Amino acid sequence: MSDEVTRWNAYAHKINQGPTKHIPGVQLTLFEHYSIRRTWHEGEWWYSCVDVMVPLSGTPNARRYWSGLKRRMLKEEKVDVYELGVLLLALPNERGQMRATDCANAEALLRIVQSVRSPNAEPFKVWLARVGAMIMDDTQEHTERISHRTRLFYFDRELHQEAAMHGVTTDHEHAILEDANWAGLYRVGGEVDLIRTYRPGRFPGDLEATMGSTELGANIFQRVLAKQVIADRNLTGIGPIAGAARDVGQVVREALAQTGTAMPEDMPQYPPLMPGEWMPADHPSRIDWDAPAEIAGANDDGPDITVIEIVAPE
């Protein structure tokens, strides 16, 4: 990657890992090596115009390029980007602060791309069509997605616990098993291959967030059957266990095909579920803010700590 790409992705990484990571409706998506902020607004995705300029123009100063492009479109083409449909929407900056940002939906972006005259224009249009293929879920579907997502977490954990009792012990081996789950069901090489091929707007470890209830159900079925096969056949070691997970995924995939159901990779995607909607209380990433704080030295063999109350001056 070029220095410009590296710098821009470092900026985007700070956004994704910082205080804005779970802002409802806001997420990062990837075009090639570039990170692009987007937000869900009035039933569709709106993309940061500044972010889009980086892969299209190759400029090291995307904000300046976007400002210049707006002026050039108005002067030479008599096109006002705001009349075209560009809106000022709140997106996080690198410090996690929400700032008004020029954003465009897919229709407006496709028009803007014509004025950039970029060699990346055609690949970008294909990418935009795929990452924008997301529909709104009604109340019933949303409720089912939350329930299925929670169930998938538990069934996936049970699968890994069963595998651990059959010789899968290291983090690397569990990662291989996770890739095997995706590989058979989606006919891909693993999670990263699935993202590159079918879900370019997602990140590793977060694929389930935009799945519908049917796709989540297919994944649940695969995890449950894989666990059962491992136990029934008394498989040992990551090789046989990963192979079984792939085989089970292929069986589930064939069952979907036989019933005329869409393949998992072609199932509709939805606005991402927020962790607080589905994450159970015993999830390792869940923080119980109401739990009493533990004080070092209170119930262990460590040194006692004197707590001094500091009273604010009147």
Buried (B, 14 or more C-beta within 10 A) or exposed (E): EEEBBEEBBEBBEBBBEEEBBEBEBBBBBBBEEBBBBBBBBEEBBBBBBBBBBBBBBBBBBBEEBBBBBBEEBBEEEEBEBEEBBBBEBBBBBEEEEEEEBBBBBBEBBBBBBEBBEBEBEEEBEEBBEBBBEBEEBEEEBBEBBBEBBBBBBBBBBEBBEBBEEBBBEEEEBBBBBBBBBBBBBBBBEBBEBBBEBBBBBBBEEEBBBBBBBBBBBBBBBBBBBBBBBBEEEEBBEBEBBBBBBBBBBBBBBEEBEEEEBEBBBEBBBBBBBBBEBBBEEEBEEEEEEEEEEEEEEEEEEEEEEEEEEEEEEE
